[in-house]
Amino acid sequence: MSFLHIIYTLALTVSLVLAILVLILVWLFHCGGLSYGFYKFHRKKIPNNLKELPGISIIKPLTCADSNLYDNLKTFFNLKYPRYELLFCLQEHDSELIAMIERLRAQYPHVESQLFVGSQYAEKRQENNSDDDDDDDDDNDNQKNDNLRSVSNNKDIPSTSKRMISRKRPTCCGTQKFSSGDALLKTGTMEIVNPKIFNMLGAYEKAQYPLFLISDSGLMMYEDTLFEMALCMTEDVGLVHQMPFTANRQGFAGTVEK
């Protein structure tokens, strides 16, 4: 066997060993990353006192009933969280949607839930604005007396304010068109910029908890998802967003979408 053949065989062997070592290192790197990610994002953080968790209002805008809507909504009634409420928002009266929601509400009476219809909310807003116009004159006449009375009785009025949370809920936009002097507000003229946002206004105003979650109808939730999101809502955090992932959907439309 010649010397060159020995050198060639040795070089080939060393190259093969190095290639195997590189592949092993790459696989170890990926396995380490997956293990750390699983530990980082899936570890359970259980607070000492569950009562310290803030209440959350879940706003669900609904448009139409699809094949998976019932199963998706059912997951929100099975959330493992101490204090939350479900606020369903519809644009118009839909007998199929309302029947589905009422069936779930009857099945889970222990879960706080309400139903809001956007068209009814718009009518109430306009009626309230027209009533305010009729009362403006009387309010202006009695404004001075009311102010004096409230000042004189200030010491006798107990304080009912509660320190719920240091963060304030933002104001919804695209709900009312204002001009100088609130002319359009007083006449009850409504300009709906975003129908979806407008449908949620009634639920937003009636929400009883300081934190709220807006969730579309096509989403389903794991039992501990709301719990994990609430743990991320610390004092220095203003918004928590969770990226949804797609799941296989039955039918031709689901295949095309996938």
Secondary structure, 3 states (H helix, E strand, C coil): CCHHHHHHHHHHHHHHHHHHHHHHHHHHHHHHHHHHHHHHHHCCCCCCCHHHCCCEEEEEEECCCCCCHHHHHHHHHCCCCCCEEEEEEECCCCHHHHHHHHHHHHHCCCCEEEEEEHHHHHHHHHHHHHHHHHHHHHHHHCHHHHHHHHHHCHHHCCCCCCCCCCCCCCCCCCCCCCCHHHHHHHHCCCCCCCHHHHHCHHHHHHCCCCEEEECCCCCCCCCCHHHHHHHHCCCCCCCCCCCCCCCCCCCHHHHHHC
